[in-house]
């Protein structure tokens, strides 16, 4: 059924893909590359950065997805948040809080102060 993470493996992932949190040295190295890419691209609020290790185990930036899917129990960003103990509602709240910190004029507090 094909290799990689294409449509079939995304849509029917349960018996094809293992999704897990990686908190070892390799995970930390990938996180550093992902955060550096996110910042270099000046992404904001929330999204996902895809990393792939090369043949030598070195993490490499693949792509940034600043408009990552947010469908609960389906989208990768929601799975990642869940692994970190962040509920779907809290994930959406964190994204909105980040946005509103940059746009205080749009928040209820910002409007009341104006």
N, C-alpha and C positions, 0 to 999 in steps of 0.2 A: 504494500500500500504506500509506497514512496518513502523516501527518507527526508529528514528535515522537518521543519515545523510549518508546513503549508496548510492549505485549507482543510484537507481531510484530517490531519493530525490535530488541528485546532478545534474543528467542529466535533470530532469523535475521539477526543483525547484520552478518555478514561482508561482504555486498554492499550494505549500506545505511548503515552507520555507520563513520566513521573515528575510531579511538581513538588519541590521541596526547598526549604530555606537552607542556604549554605553559609555557615558562620565560621568556617575554618580559614586558614591562611589564604587559600585560593579565593574564597568568597570575599575576604577583606581586600585582596588585590583587585578583584573585579569591581568592588564598590568604589574604590579610589579612582579607577579609570572612568567609571560611570559618572561619578560626581564631577570629576574634572571636565568631562565632555559636556555635561549639563550646564556647568558654569561657563565654559568656553562658548557655548552656543547661546548663552544668555536666556535659557529657558526659565520659565517661572511657574509658580503655583502647584503644579503636579503633572506627572507624566511618567514615562518609562524609558530607560536606556537599555539597549540590548548589547550584550558583551559576549564574545566567543573567544575561548582560549585557542591559541595556535598549537602547532605540533610540539612546541617546547613548553607548553603550559602557561604561556604569557597571555594575559587578558588583552583583548583588542576591542575597540569600539566598533560596533556594527551600524547602529542607527539610534537616533533619538525619536521618541514618539511622544511629543508634548500633548497630543490629543489621544491618549491611550483610552481604550475601551473602559467603560465603568459599569458594565452589566454584572450585578452580583452573581456569585457562583459560576461565572463564566470567563470574565475578563482577567487577564494576567495581573494587572495592577491591583484588582480586588483580591486575588489570591495572595499576592505578596503582602498586602496590608494585613490580611487575615493571619498570615504566618507571624506577623509582628504584633498580633493582638489588637489590631485596629479594626473596628467594625466598619461596615459599609457606611453607616451614617456618620461615624467619626471621620472617615476618609473624605467624604464630601465636605464635611465641616472644616477639615484642615485645608482643603483646597480653597474653599471660600474665604477662610480666615486669611490665607496668604494673599489672595486677590484684594480683599478689603483693606489689608495693611497698606497696600500701594494706592488704594483708591478710597481713602477715608471719607471723601465727599459723598460716596454712595451708601455708606453704612448709616444706620439709624443714629448712631452716636455722632457721626460726622454731620448729618443733616441738622441735628438738634443744636450743634455748636455753631452752625453757620448763621 
